[in-house]
């Protein structure tokens, strides 16, 4: 039943418009990327040799996306589909399958080396008397109990992805191999400079304890020396229980964090309530970007560093 609904969504409803997947130019080969940070990396390495199209419309959450008819139309023409994997954006593979296309799937999260951290686990994820919804029923199920998939929020881990993007593009479009190599080399230099910039900004913080909205900033925190004192929504989009919020207030009293942070893709109300009850400043961090002012990977990372380091 669930698969039938997905197929209906992808092959019907041609009126459902997505700014992120406009019909690509007919004279350029097409590749797709699941989320904006990947899309920005792919389009910059691909340069003028390929047309990179973004599936997840900026402002939407990657945790409950299902795809549109326009996505399927674009994906049907793509030769490569880039995604993180690690249970974050598996909907990309479903769109490829349902579109009838033959895009090669490249899961960049699978090739990143070094320490992969677990998503935060909490005892009070469900309201009193409420049972977790069984897998396969209700909304699309996402496994948030395993490895943290938000690898792109560590610039050194992104630098592990760029050679794989170059390699996948070169295999698909060998005639442009030299273009991809040159663009990747330039991008890597820019990422090195960005890494030093973010380290300097965050390193100047006097209070590095924060409360994030959901478990998306673990790699950023580990890379740049930030302590995550608590997380407002252990399950993205699922309002935390009153008991769980009381536990966070206890962490606020004990650790005196800098602020509680909302995310633009999710309802900010729980964080705003926590800020009011705990006497905390409420700021914003953005794990995905793609909107004006955060429409490049550098601008996204600078936005987050500036939000943390603001007086």
C-alpha positions in Angstrom: 0.0 0.0 0.0 2.8 2.4 1.0 4.7 1.7 -2.2 1.6 2.1 -4.3 1.1 5.6 -2.8 4.7 6.5 -3.5 4.4 5.4 -7.1 1.2 7.4 -7.5 2.9 10.5 -6.1 5.8 10.2 -8.4 4.0 9.5 -11.7 0.9 11.5 -11.1 0.3 15.0 -9.8 2.3 16.8 -12.5 1.0 20.0 -11.1 3.1 19.7 -7.9 5.9 22.2 -8.5 9.3 22.2 -6.9 11.7 25.1 -7.5 14.6 22.7 -6.8 13.9 20.4 -9.8 13.0 22.6 -12.7 13.2 20.8 -16.1 17.0 20.6 -16.9 18.5 22.0 -20.1 18.3 19.3 -22.8 21.9 19.8 -24.0 23.6 19.0 -20.7 23.9 15.6 -19.0 22.0 15.5 -15.7 23.0 14.4 -12.2 20.9 14.8 -9.0 21.7 15.3 -5.3 19.5 14.6 -2.4 20.2 17.6 -0.2 21.5 21.1 -0.7 25.1 20.8 0.7 25.7 17.8 -1.6 24.1 19.6 -4.5 26.4 22.6 -4.0 29.5 20.4 -3.9 28.4 18.4 -7.0 27.5 21.5 -9.1 30.9 23.1 -8.3 32.9 20.0 -9.2 30.7 19.4 -12.2 31.0 23.0 -13.4 29.6 23.6 -16.9 30.0 20.0 -17.9 26.9 18.7 -16.1 23.6 20.0 -14.8 23.2 19.2 -11.1 19.6 19.2 -9.9 18.5 19.3 -6.2 15.8 17.0 -5.0 15.0 18.4 -1.5 13.5 21.8 -1.9 15.2 24.3 0.4 13.3 24.9 3.6 11.9 21.3 3.7 13.1 18.7 6.2 15.2 15.8 4.9 13.6 13.6 7.6 10.1 13.3 6.1 10.5 13.9 2.4 8.7 11.6 -0.1 9.4 13.1 -3.5 7.2 14.7 -6.2 6.2 13.9 -9.8 8.7 16.5 -11.0 11.5 14.8 -9.0 10.7 11.6 -10.8 10.8 13.3 -14.2 14.3 14.8 -13.6 15.7 11.6 -11.9 14.6 9.5 -14.9 17.1 11.5 -17.0 20.0 11.5 -14.5 23.1 9.3 -14.9 24.2 9.7 -11.2 22.4 10.3 -8.0 24.4 11.5 -5.0 23.1 11.0 -1.4 24.5 10.7 2.1 22.9 7.4 3.0 23.2 6.2 6.6 19.3 6.2 6.8 19.1 9.9 6.2 17.9 10.3 2.5 17.0 6.8 1.4 14.0 8.4 -0.3 16.4 9.2 -3.1 16.8 5.6 -4.0 13.0 5.1 -4.0 12.6 8.0 -6.4 15.2 6.6 -8.7 13.5 3.2 -8.7 10.0 4.6 -9.1 11.1 6.9 -12.0 12.2 4.0 -14.1 15.6 5.6 -14.6 19.0 4.0 -14.3 21.0 6.6 -12.3 24.0 5.2 -10.5 23.5 5.6 -6.7 26.6 7.1 -4.9 26.2 7.0 -1.1 28.9 9.4 0.1 28.3 8.6 3.8 29.6 5.1 3.2 33.0 6.2 2.1 33.8 8.7 4.9 36.5 7.4 7.2 37.5 8.3 10.7 35.2 8.3 13.7 31.4 8.1 13.0 29.4 9.1 16.0 26.1 7.7 17.1 22.9 9.8 17.2 22.0 10.9 20.7 19.8 8.4 22.6 17.3 9.5 25.2 15.0 7.8 27.7 12.1 10.1 27.4 11.4 10.2 23.7 7.7 9.4 23.9 4.9 11.1 25.8 3.5 9.3 28.8 1.4 6.3 27.8 2.4 6.7 24.1 3.9 3.8 22.3 6.4 4.3 19.4 4.7 3.8 16.0 5.6 0.4 14.5 7.9 0.5 11.5 6.0 0.5 8.2 2.9 2.3 9.6 2.0 5.9 9.4 4.6 8.4 8.1 7.8 7.3 6.5 10.0 5.6 9.0 13.6 6.8 9.6 16.1 5.0 11.8 17.4 7.6 14.2 19.0 5.1 16.6 22.2 4.4 14.7 25.0 6.4 13.2 24.7 10.2 12.9 24.4 10.9 9.1 25.0 14.7 9.3 28.6 14.3 8.1 28.7 17.4 5.9 28.7 19.7 9.0 32.4 18.7 9.5 34.5 20.3 6.7 37.3 17.7 6.9 34.7 15.0 6.3 33.4 16.9 3.3 36.9 16.9 2.0 36.8 13.1 2.0 33.6 13.3 -0.2 35.0 15.5 -2.9 37.3 12.9 -4.5 34.4 10.5 -4.6 32.2 13.0 -6.3 35.0 13.7 -8.8 35.5 10.0 -9.4 31.7 9.3 -9.9 31.4 12.2 -12.4 34.5 11.2 -14.3 33.3 7.6 -14.6 29.9 8.8 -15.9 31.3 11.6 -18.2 34.9 10.7 -19.0 35.2 13.4 -21.7 35.1 16.0 -18.9 37.5 14.3 -16.5 40.0 17.1 -16.6 37.3 19.7 -15.8 36.2 17.7 -12.8 39.8 17.3 -11.5 40.5 21.1 -11.8 37.3 22.1 -10.2 37.7 19.7 -7.3 41.3 20.9 -6.6 40.0 24.5 -6.5 37.1 23.5 -4.2 39.4 21.7 -1.8 41.5 24.8 -1.4 38.4 26.8 -0.6 37.3 24.2 1.9 40.7 24.4 3.7 40.3 28.1 4.1 36.8 27.8 5.3 37.8 25.2 7.9 40.4 27.6 9.4 37.8 30.4 9.3 35.2 28.4 11.2 37.8 27.1 13.7 38.8 30.7 14.5 35.3 32.0 14.9 34.1 29.1 17.1 37.3 29.0 19.0 36.7 32.5 20.2 33.5 31.6 22.0 33.6 32.0 25.8 30.7 29.6 26.5 30.7 26.6 24.1 27.8 24.7 25.7 24.6 24.7 23.6 21.3 23.0 23.2 20.5 22.0 19.7 17.1 21.4 18.2 17.8 17.8 17.0 20.8 15.6 16.7 22.2 17.2 13.6 25.3 19.1 14.9 27.3 16.3 16.5 30.1 16.3 13.9 30.2 20.1 13.9 30.5 20.1 17.7 33.2 17.4 17.7 35.2 19.1 15.0 35.1 22.6 16.5 35.1 21.9 20.2 31.4 22.7 21.1 29.6 20.8 23.8 26.0 19.8 23.1 24.3 19.9 26.6 21.0 18.5 25.4 18.8 18.1 22.3 15.2 19.5 22.1 13.7 16.9 19.8 15.4 13.5 19.8 13.0 12.5 16.9 12.9 15.3 14.4 9.3 16.6 14.0 8.0 14.7 17.0 7.2 17.1 19.9 9.1 16.1 23.1 7.1 15.1 26.2 6.7 17.4 29.2 8.9 15.0 31.2 11.6 15.2 28.7 11.6 19.0 28.7 11.9 19.0 32.5 15.0 16.9 32.1 16.4 19.5 29.7 15.6 22.3 32.2 17.7 20.3 34.7 20.6 20.3 32.2 20.1 24.1 31.7 20.4 24.7 35.4 23.5 22.5 35.7 25.5 23.4 32.6 24.3 27.0 31.9 24.4 26.7 28.1 24.9 29.7 25.8 21.5 29.3 24.0 18.9 27.0 22.6 18.9 26.7 18.9 16.0 26.2 16.5 16.3 24.9 12.9 14.4 26.5 10.0 13.2 23.2 8.7 11.3 22.3 11.9 8.7 23.9 14.1 10.6 26.1 16.6 7.9 26.1 19.3 9.5 23.5 21.7 12.8 25.4 21.6 11.0 28.7 22.2 9.1 27.2 25.2 12.4 25.9 26.6 14.1 29.2 26.1 11.3 31.0 28.0 11.2 28.5 30.8 15.0 28.3 31.2 15.8 31.9 30.6 17.9 31.1 27.5 18.5 33.1 24.4 16.9 31.4 21.3 19.1 31.4 18.2 19.1 29.4 14.9 21.4 26.9 13.4 20.7 25.5 9.9 21.9 22.0 9.0 20.8 22.1 5.3 20.7 25.6 3.9 19.9 26.4 0.2 17.9 29.5 1.0 19.0 33.1 0.3 22.0 34.0 2.4 22.8 30.3 2.9 22.9 29.3 -0.8 26.4 27.9 -0.9 28.2 25.5 1.4 30.5 28.2 2.6 27.6 30.6 3.4 25.8 27.8 5.3 28.9 27.0 7.5 29.6 30.7 8.1 26.0 31.3 9.1 26.3 28.5 11.7 29.7 29.7 13.0 28.4 33.3 13.2 25.2 32.2 15.0 27.3 30.4 17.6 29.9 33.1 18.0 27.6 36.1 18.2 27.9 38.0 21.5 
